[in-house]
Amino acid sequence: MAIHKDSWPAGTPVWVDLSVSDPQASREFYADVLGWEFTASGEDFGGYFMALVEGEPAAGLAPPMEGMDQGPHVWTTYLGSHDIEAATEAVTGAGGSVVLPPMQLETLGSMGLYTDPTGAVFGVWQYGDHTGFNVYDSPGSVSWCEAMVGEFETGKEFYARAFDFSYEDMSGDGFSYAMFSVPGGERPAGGIGLVDGEQPPYWAVTFNVPDTDAAIERATARGSRVLMEPYDFEFGRVAVISGPDGEPFGVIQPPAEAPAG
């Protein structure tokens, strides 16, 4: 298991969480499918549960905030920051909008929610005692986050201006996609692509699993739908499935030998 307890470079996806309608059902689902355990939740944090992989923070689940249980349920990706007020100014200056202004969460850190100019919602997390994911490249951890935007060039320009993303274009016939890196990062931090058809823009998350097909089998036994059938490519075997509230997420089984790069 790979451990990282320090803060990540600014702009890196550092955390994901999900508002759920039935916290007990969702905890049971993700415990079975991804092997998560959970911290106890107190009223001080609104019923928020932190998912753990071998005792290390990996993701969060919570009841929806008051007045925000509208529309489809999706995982929220948070980009790391050392100064959330400056990040908020950068977001609005680049054409994004504030959904939830920055708020302090005791000594853990500060968070805010935003939309990019194409409509994809994301969060910003200012580091405190909580520095984001402590575990990576391990079963149950976040493997990849990507902004699926409504207009490719607009999305790229926004994140470059707001978070200093640089890109390696991977586009081909019929699709637009790029990997992004952030200053100080040792490898690509995530991706940006063009959302399919009528689907609203969103940030997608994919979790590491030891066996993609076994994860699908466990998920479908609990009522999950397969939204994208599993397929193999250079980075592993990947599929997209749904959670208890219909939220899409990916699962990927890394290859026996990771590709170079």
C-alpha contacts under 8 A as a table, 3 or more apart, distances in Angstrom:
res1	aa1	res2	aa2	distance
1	M	135	V	7.04
1	M	136	Y	7.29
1	M	137	D	7.04
1	M	138	S	5.37
2	A	135	V	5.67
2	A	136	Y	5.44
2	A	137	D	6.06
2	A	138	S	6.54
3	I	134	N	5.49
3	I	135	V	4.70
3	I	136	Y	6.50
4	H	133	F	7.27
4	H	134	N	4.82
4	H	135	V	6.06
4	H	136	Y	7.53
5	K	131	T	6.80
5	K	133	F	7.63
5	K	134	N	5.10
6	D	131	T	6.30
7	S	127	Y	6.74
7	S	131	T	4.92
7	S	132	G	7.17
8	W	12	T	6.45
8	W	14	V	6.94
8	W	80	G	6.74
8	W	131	T	7.32
8	W	132	G	7.80
9	P	12	T	5.86
9	P	80	G	6.99
9	P	81	S	7.81
9	P	182	V	7.04
9	P	183	P	6.94
9	P	184	G	5.87
9	P	185	G	6.04
10	A	79	L	7.22
10	A	80	G	4.91
10	A	81	S	4.80
10	A	82	H	6.76
10	A	163	F	7.54
10	A	182	V	7.14
10	A	183	P	7.54
11	G	79	L	5.02
11	G	80	G	5.10
11	G	81	S	6.44
11	G	163	F	5.36
11	G	164	D	7.50
11	G	165	F	7.54
11	G	182	V	6.10
12	T	79	L	5.30
12	T	80	G	5.49
12	T	181	S	8.00
12	T	182	V	6.59
12	T	185	G	7.95
12	T	189	A	5.79
12	T	190	G	7.82
13	P	77	T	6.42
13	P	78	Y	5.58
13	P	79	L	4.41
13	P	80	G	6.22
13	P	145	C	6.82
13	P	189	A	6.94
13	P	190	G	7.39
14	V	77	T	7.62
14	V	78	Y	5.90
14	V	79	L	5.72
14	V	80	G	5.63
14	V	125	W	7.73
14	V	131	T	7.55
14	V	132	G	4.77
14	V	133	F	5.73
15	W	58	A	7.54
15	W	59	A	6.28
15	W	77	T	5.95
15	W	78	Y	5.15
15	W	79	L	7.27
15	W	125	W	7.90
15	W	132	G	5.16
15	W	133	F	5.88
16	V	59	A	5.32
16	V	60	G	6.47
16	V	75	W	6.42
16	V	76	T	5.34
16	V	77	T	4.56
16	V	78	Y	6.05
16	V	205	V	7.89
17	D	59	A	5.58
17	D	60	G	4.32
17	D	61	L	5.59
17	D	62	A	7.77
17	D	75	W	5.68
17	D	76	T	5.40
17	D	77	T	6.97
18	L	60	G	6.36
18	L	61	L	5.00
18	L	62	A	6.37
18	L	73	H	7.55
18	L	74	V	6.58
18	L	75	W	4.85
18	L	76	T	6.20
19	S	61	L	6.01
19	S	62	A	4.98
19	S	63	P	5.19
19	S	64	P	4.71
19	S	65	M	7.80
19	S	73	H	6.92
19	S	74	V	7.84
19	S	75	W	7.76
20	V	23	P	5.81
20	V	26	S	6.91
20	V	61	L	6.78
20	V	62	A	5.97
20	V	63	P	5.21
20	V	64	P	6.30
20	V	73	H	7.47
20	V	245	D	6.71
21	S	63	P	6.12
21	S	64	P	7.15
21	S	245	D	6.99
22	D	25	A	5.46
22	D	26	S	6.23
22	D	63	P	7.46
23	P	26	S	5.13
23	P	27	R	6.01
23	P	61	L	7.27
23	P	62	A	6.68
23	P	63	P	6.60
24	Q	27	R	5.17
24	Q	28	E	6.24
25	A	28	E	5.19
25	A	29	F	6.17
25	A	244	P	7.38
26	S	29	F	4.99
26	S	30	Y	6.16
26	S	243	G	7.63
26	S	244	P	6.14
27	R	30	Y	5.38
27	R	31	A	5.88
27	R	38	F	7.69
27	R	61	L	7.88
28	E	31	A	5.12
28	E	32	D	6.22
29	F	32	D	5.34
29	F	33	V	6.13
29	F	219	A	7.31
29	F	222	R	7.01
29	F	243	G	7.59
29	F	244	P	7.32
30	Y	33	V	4.97
30	Y	34	L	5.32
30	Y	35	G	6.71
30	Y	36	W	6.20
31	A	34	L	5.63
31	A	35	G	4.53
31	A	36	W	4.34
31	A	37	E	6.14
32	D	35	G	5.49
32	D	36	W	7.44
32	D	218	R	6.94
32	D	219	A	7.82
33	V	215	A	5.50
33	V	216	I	7.82
33	V	218	R	5.85
33	V	219	A	5.83
34	L	139	P	7.29
34	L	140	G	4.98
34	L	207	F	7.94
34	L	209	V	6.79
34	L	215	A	7.39
35	G	53	V	7.42
35	G	139	P	7.96
35	G	140	G	6.24
36	W	51	A	5.82
36	W	52	L	5.58
36	W	53	V	5.75
36	W	140	G	6.64
37	E	51	A	5.72
37	E	52	L	5.09
37	E	53	V	6.70
37	E	54	E	7.94
37	E	55	G	7.76
38	F	49	F	6.23
38	F	50	M	5.58
38	F	51	A	4.61
38	F	52	L	5.63
39	T	49	F	5.79
39	T	50	M	5.41
39	T	51	A	6.69
39	T	52	L	7.33
40	A	49	F	6.44
40	A	50	M	7.95
41	S	45	F	7.25
41	S	46	G	7.96
41	S	47	G	5.30
41	S	48	Y	5.65
41	S	49	F	5.37
42	G	45	F	5.92
42	G	46	G	6.89
42	G	47	G	5.81
42	G	48	Y	7.39
43	E	46	G	5.02
43	E	47	G	5.74
44	D	47	G	7.77
45	F	48	Y	5.61
46	G	62	A	7.43
46	G	63	P	7.49
47	G	62	A	5.81
47	G	63	P	6.46
48	Y	60	G	6.97
48	Y	61	L	5.85
48	Y	62	A	4.35
48	Y	63	P	7.09
49	F	60	G	5.69
49	F	61	L	5.14
49	F	62	A	6.01
50	M	57	P	6.50
50	M	58	A	7.38
50	M	59	A	5.96
50	M	60	G	4.45
50	M	61	L	6.41
51	A	57	P	5.97
51	A	58	A	5.54
51	A	59	A	5.05
51	A	60	G	5.49
51	A	61	L	7.32
52	L	55	G	5.11
52	L	56	E	4.99
52	L	57	P	4.68
52	L	58	A	5.37
52	L	59	A	7.27
53	V	56	E	5.16
53	V	57	P	6.54
53	V	58	A	6.22
53	V	135	V	7.27
53	V	139	P	7.91
53	V	140	G	6.24
53	V	141	S	7.05
56	E	133	F	7.92
56	E	134	N	5.75
56	E	135	V	6.23
57	P	132	G	7.53
57	P	133	F	5.76
57	P	134	N	5.58
57	P	135	V	6.88
58	A	132	G	7.91
58	A	133	F	5.26
58	A	134	N	6.64
58	A	135	V	6.33
58	A	140	G	7.49
58	A	141	S	5.68
58	A	142	V	7.07
59	A	133	F	7.31
59	A	141	S	7.99
59	A	142	V	7.99
64	P	68	M	6.27
64	P	69	D	5.57
65	M	68	M	5.37
65	M	69	D	6.89
66	E	69	D	7.14
67	G	70	Q	7.59
72	P	246	G	7.53
72	P	247	E	7.23
73	H	245	D	6.27
73	H	246	G	6.65
73	H	247	E	5.12
74	V	202	Y	7.84
74	V	247	E	4.90
74	V	248	P	6.60
75	W	203	W	7.35
75	W	204	A	7.02
75	W	205	V	6.96
75	W	247	E	6.98
75	W	248	P	7.77
75	W	249	F	7.66
76	T	121	V	7.21
76	T	122	F	5.79
76	T	123	G	6.69
76	T	203	W	6.74
77	T	122	F	5.42
77	T	123	G	5.88
77	T	145	C	7.25
77	T	203	W	6.39
77	T	204	A	7.79
77	T	205	V	7.52
78	Y	122	F	5.96
78	Y	123	G	4.10
78	Y	124	V	4.78
78	Y	125	W	5.82
79	L	122	F	7.67
79	L	123	G	6.15
79	L	124	V	4.71
79	L	125	W	5.97
80	G	124	V	5.90
80	G	125	W	4.99
80	G	126	Q	6.08
80	G	127	Y	7.13
80	G	132	G	7.88
81	S	84	I	5.94
81	S	87	A	7.03
81	S	124	V	6.65
81	S	125	W	5.79
81	S	126	Q	4.64
81	S	127	Y	6.54
82	H	126	Q	5.30
82	H	127	Y	6.10
83	D	86	A	5.47
83	D	87	A	6.26
83	D	126	Q	6.09
84	I	87	A	4.77
84	I	88	T	6.00
84	I	102	P	6.89
84	I	110	S	7.25
84	I	111	M	7.50
84	I	112	G	7.82
84	I	124	V	6.93
84	I	125	W	7.07
84	I	126	Q	5.53
85	E	88	T	5.08
85	E	89	E	6.40
85	E	102	P	7.25
86	A	89	E	5.12
86	A	90	A	6.21
87	A	90	A	4.95
87	A	91	V	6.11
87	A	124	V	7.74
87	A	162	A	7.16
87	A	163	F	7.78
88	T	91	V	5.06
88	T	92	T	6.28
88	T	98	V	7.61
88	T	102	P	7.99
89	E	92	T	5.33
89	E	93	G	5.83
90	A	93	G	4.99
90	A	94	A	6.07
90	A	161	R	7.39
90	A	162	A	4.85
90	A	163	F	7.68
91	V	94	A	5.27
91	V	95	G	6.52
91	V	96	G	5.10
91	V	97	S	7.01
91	V	114	Y	7.89
91	V	116	D	7.76
91	V	158	F	7.90
91	V	162	A	5.12
92	T	95	G	5.14
92	T	96	G	4.68
92	T	97	S	5.62
92	T	98	V	7.33
93	G	96	G	7.19
93	G	162	A	7.66
94	A	158	F	5.56
94	A	161	R	5.98
94	A	162	A	5.86
95	G	116	D	7.06
95	G	117	P	5.68
95	G	158	F	6.91
96	G	114	Y	6.93
96	G	115	T	5.58
96	G	116	D	4.47
96	G	117	P	5.04
96	G	158	F	7.62
97	S	114	Y	5.51
97	S	115	T	5.22
97	S	116	D	6.61
97	S	117	P	7.44
98	V	101	P	6.22
98	V	112	G	7.87
98	V	113	L	6.29
98	V	114	Y	4.50
98	V	115	T	6.58
99	V	112	G	7.65
99	V	113	L	5.17
99	V	114	Y	4.87
99	V	115	T	6.86
100	L	112	G	5.36
100	L	113	L	4.78
100	L	114	Y	6.75
101	P	111	M	7.99
101	P	112	G	5.23
101	P	113	L	6.74
102	P	110	S	6.35
102	P	111	M	5.27
102	P	112	G	4.26
102	P	113	L	7.60
103	M	110	S	5.35
103	M	111	M	5.54
103	M	112	G	6.41
104	Q	107	T	7.88
104	Q	109	G	6.06
104	Q	110	S	4.29
104	Q	111	M	6.74
105	L	108	L	5.65
105	L	109	G	5.54
105	L	110	S	5.58
105	L	111	M	7.62
106	E	109	G	6.72
107	T	128	G	5.92
107	T	129	D	5.90
108	L	127	Y	7.27
108	L	128	G	4.79
108	L	129	D	4.54
108	L	130	H	4.88
109	G	125	W	7.02
109	G	126	Q	5.46
109	G	127	Y	5.03
109	G	128	G	4.04
109	G	129	D	6.49
109	G	130	H	6.35
110	S	125	W	5.79
110	S	126	Q	4.99
110	S	127	Y	7.00
110	S	128	G	7.49
111	M	123	G	6.87
111	M	124	V	5.59
111	M	125	W	4.68
111	M	126	Q	6.30
112	G	123	G	5.55
112	G	124	V	5.42
112	G	125	W	6.93
113	L	121	V	7.06
113	L	122	F	5.84
113	L	123	G	4.33
113	L	124	V	6.48
114	Y	121	V	5.59
114	Y	122	F	5.47
114	Y	123	G	5.97
114	Y	124	V	7.91
115	T	118	T	7.68
115	T	119	G	5.46
115	T	120	A	5.27
115	T	121	V	4.30
115	T	122	F	6.14
116	D	119	G	5.42
116	D	120	A	5.46
116	D	121	V	6.61
116	D	122	F	7.80
116	D	155	G	7.17
116	D	158	F	7.09
117	P	120	A	7.64
117	P	154	T	7.33
117	P	155	G	7.04
117	P	158	F	7.32
118	T	149	V	5.90
118	T	150	G	4.99
118	T	151	E	6.23
118	T	154	T	7.33
118	T	155	G	6.64
118	T	201	P	6.81
119	G	149	V	7.32
119	G	150	G	7.08
119	G	200	P	7.45
119	G	201	P	5.70
119	G	202	Y	7.38
120	A	147	A	7.24
120	A	148	M	7.30
120	A	149	V	6.23
120	A	150	G	7.85
120	A	200	P	7.60
120	A	201	P	4.65
120	A	202	Y	4.29
120	A	203	W	6.40
121	V	201	P	7.92
121	V	202	Y	6.03
121	V	203	W	6.86
122	F	202	Y	7.98
122	F	203	W	6.78
127	Y	130	H	6.09
127	Y	131	T	5.12
127	Y	132	G	7.67
128	G	131	T	6.29
131	T	134	N	7.64
133	F	136	Y	7.19
135	V	138	S	6.93
135	V	141	S	6.19
136	Y	141	S	5.35
136	Y	142	V	6.50
136	Y	143	S	6.98
137	D	141	S	6.65
137	D	142	V	7.74
137	D	143	S	6.50
137	D	208	N	7.03
138	S	141	S	5.56
138	S	208	N	6.28
138	S	209	V	7.66
139	P	207	F	7.62
139	P	208	N	4.84
139	P	209	V	4.59
139	P	210	P	5.88
140	G	207	F	6.06
140	G	208	N	5.41
140	G	209	V	5.97
141	S	207	F	5.67
141	S	208	N	5.57
142	V	145	C	7.70
142	V	205	V	7.10
142	V	206	T	6.04
142	V	207	F	4.47
142	V	208	N	6.11
143	S	205	V	7.71
143	S	206	T	5.56
143	S	207	F	4.98
143	S	208	N	5.27
143	S	252	I	7.62
144	W	189	A	7.84
144	W	190	G	5.90
144	W	191	G	7.84
144	W	205	V	5.92
144	W	206	T	5.20
144	W	207	F	7.02
145	C	189	A	7.93
145	C	190	G	5.20
145	C	191	G	6.50
145	C	203	W	6.91
145	C	204	A	5.65
145	C	205	V	4.59
145	C	206	T	6.43
146	E	190	G	5.42
146	E	191	G	4.30
146	E	192	I	5.18
146	E	193	G	7.24
146	E	203	W	5.55
146	E	204	A	5.30
146	E	205	V	6.68
147	A	191	G	6.34
147	A	192	I	4.62
147	A	193	G	6.26
147	A	201	P	7.80
147	A	202	Y	6.17
147	A	203	W	4.38
147	A	204	A	6.37
148	M	192	I	5.82
148	M	193	G	4.81
148	M	194	L	5.27
148	M	195	V	4.86
148	M	201	P	5.49
148	M	202	Y	5.35
148	M	203	W	5.73
148	M	204	A	6.91
149	V	152	F	6.14
149	V	155	G	5.96
149	V	192	I	7.17
149	V	193	G	6.15
149	V	194	L	5.14
149	V	195	V	5.51
149	V	201	P	4.82
149	V	202	Y	6.56
150	G	155	G	7.53
150	G	194	L	6.02
150	G	195	V	5.84
150	G	200	P	7.29
150	G	201	P	5.39
151	E	154	T	5.48
151	E	155	G	6.02
151	E	194	L	6.43
152	F	155	G	5.20
152	F	156	K	6.22
152	F	176	S	7.01
152	F	192	I	7.86
152	F	193	G	6.48
152	F	194	L	5.51
153	E	156	K	5.08
153	E	157	E	6.09
154	T	157	E	5.23
154	T	158	F	6.16
155	G	158	F	5.18
155	G	159	Y	6.38
155	G	192	I	7.82
156	K	159	Y	5.51
156	K	160	A	6.08
156	K	192	I	7.34
157	E	160	A	5.14
157	E	161	R	6.15
158	F	161	R	5.26
158	F	162	A	5.99
159	Y	162	A	5.03
159	Y	163	F	5.36
159	Y	164	D	6.60
159	Y	165	F	5.84
160	A	163	F	5.59
160	A	164	D	4.37
160	A	165	F	4.25
160	A	166	S	6.35
161	R	164	D	5.57
161	R	165	F	7.49
163	F	182	V	7.60
164	D	182	V	6.34
164	D	183	P	7.19
165	F	180	F	5.82
165	F	181	S	5.63
165	F	182	V	5.20
165	F	183	P	7.71
166	S	180	F	5.43
166	S	181	S	5.35
166	S	182	V	6.53
167	Y	178	A	6.00
167	Y	179	M	5.61
167	Y	180	F	4.53
167	Y	181	S	6.42
168	E	178	A	5.40
168	E	179	M	5.23
168	E	180	F	6.42
169	D	177	Y	6.29
169	D	178	A	4.19
169	D	179	M	6.49
170	M	176	S	7.30
170	M	177	Y	5.33
170	M	178	A	4.97
170	M	179	M	7.15
171	S	175	F	5.78
171	S	176	S	4.49
171	S	177	Y	4.83
171	S	178	A	6.64
172	G	175	F	5.55
172	G	176	S	6.62
175	F	194	L	7.31
176	S	193	G	5.66
176	S	194	L	5.79
177	Y	191	G	7.18
177	Y	192	I	5.72
177	Y	193	G	4.26
177	Y	194	L	6.77
178	A	191	G	5.66
178	A	192	I	5.41
178	A	193	G	6.48
179	M	188	P	6.24
179	M	189	A	7.49
179	M	190	G	5.75
179	M	191	G	4.19
179	M	192	I	6.31
180	F	188	P	5.58
180	F	189	A	5.90
180	F	190	G	5.50
180	F	191	G	5.46
180	F	192	I	7.15
181	S	185	G	6.56
181	S	187	R	6.74
181	S	188	P	4.59
181	S	189	A	5.12
181	S	190	G	7.09
182	V	185	G	5.46
182	V	188	P	7.65
182	V	189	A	6.83
185	G	188	P	7.29
185	G	189	A	7.25
187	R	261	G	7.60
195	V	199	Q	6.57
195	V	200	P	7.27
195	V	201	P	5.95
195	V	202	Y	7.94
196	D	199	Q	5.97
204	A	248	P	7.70
204	A	249	F	6.59
204	A	250	G	7.78
205	V	249	F	5.58
205	V	250	G	6.12
206	T	249	F	5.71
206	T	250	G	3.95
206	T	251	V	5.26
206	T	252	I	6.76
207	F	249	F	7.63
207	F	250	G	6.01
207	F	251	V	4.84
207	F	252	I	6.20
208	N	251	V	5.90
208	N	252	I	5.14
208	N	253	Q	6.08
208	N	254	P	7.32
209	V	212	T	6.16
209	V	215	A	7.18
209	V	251	V	6.23
209	V	252	I	5.75
209	V	253	Q	5.16
209	V	254	P	7.79
210	P	252	I	8.00
210	P	253	Q	5.41
210	P	254	P	7.54
211	D	214	A	5.37
211	D	215	A	6.23
211	D	252	I	7.81
211	D	253	Q	5.47
212	T	215	A	5.13
212	T	216	I	6.26
212	T	230	P	7.54
212	T	237	R	6.47
212	T	238	V	6.63
212	T	239	A	7.20
212	T	251	V	6.25
212	T	252	I	5.90
212	T	253	Q	5.35
213	D	216	I	5.06
213	D	217	E	6.19
213	D	230	P	7.54
214	A	217	E	5.01
214	A	218	R	6.30
215	A	218	R	5.21
215	A	219	A	6.11
215	A	251	V	7.69
216	I	219	A	5.02
216	I	220	T	5.99
216	I	226	V	7.54
216	I	241	I	7.36
217	E	220	T	5.36
217	E	221	A	6.19
218	R	221	A	5.25
218	R	222	R	6.72
219	A	222	R	5.24
219	A	223	G	6.61
219	A	224	S	5.20
219	A	225	R	7.94
219	A	241	I	7.88
219	A	243	G	7.87
220	T	223	G	4.89
220	T	224	S	4.33
220	T	225	R	6.16
220	T	226	V	7.62
221	A	224	S	7.13
223	G	244	P	7.38
224	S	241	I	6.50
224	S	242	S	5.20
224	S	243	G	5.87
224	S	244	P	6.86
224	S	246	G	7.84
225	R	241	I	5.61
225	R	242	S	5.40
226	V	229	E	6.23
226	V	239	A	7.65
226	V	240	V	6.20
226	V	241	I	4.45
226	V	242	S	6.67
227	L	239	A	7.73
227	L	240	V	5.27
227	L	241	I	5.08
227	L	242	S	6.92
227	L	248	P	7.58
228	M	239	A	5.44
228	M	240	V	4.78
228	M	241	I	6.77
229	E	239	A	5.49
229	E	240	V	6.94
230	P	237	R	6.47
230	P	238	V	5.28
230	P	239	A	4.21
230	P	240	V	7.50
231	Y	237	R	5.49
231	Y	238	V	5.70
231	Y	239	A	6.69
232	D	235	F	7.89
232	D	236	G	5.73
232	D	237	R	4.31
232	D	238	V	6.49
233	F	236	G	5.52
233	F	237	R	6.40
233	F	238	V	7.99
234	E	255	P	7.47
234	E	259	P	6.67
235	F	254	P	6.04
235	F	255	P	6.17
235	F	258	A	6.81
235	F	259	P	6.49
236	G	252	I	6.28
236	G	253	Q	5.36
236	G	254	P	4.25
236	G	255	P	4.54
237	R	252	I	5.41
237	R	253	Q	5.06
237	R	254	P	6.57
237	R	255	P	7.33
238	V	250	G	6.88
238	V	251	V	5.64
238	V	252	I	4.25
238	V	253	Q	6.44
239	A	250	G	5.61
239	A	251	V	5.57
239	A	252	I	6.64
240	V	248	P	6.60
240	V	249	F	5.52
240	V	250	G	4.19
240	V	251	V	6.30
241	I	248	P	5.67
241	I	249	F	5.72
241	I	250	G	6.24
241	I	251	V	7.72
242	S	245	D	7.71
242	S	246	G	5.09
242	S	247	E	5.18
242	S	248	P	4.46
242	S	249	F	6.21
243	G	246	G	5.11
243	G	247	E	5.08
243	G	248	P	6.45
243	G	249	F	7.53
244	P	247	E	7.10
254	P	257	E	7.89
254	P	258	A	6.89
255	P	258	A	5.65
255	P	259	P	7.92
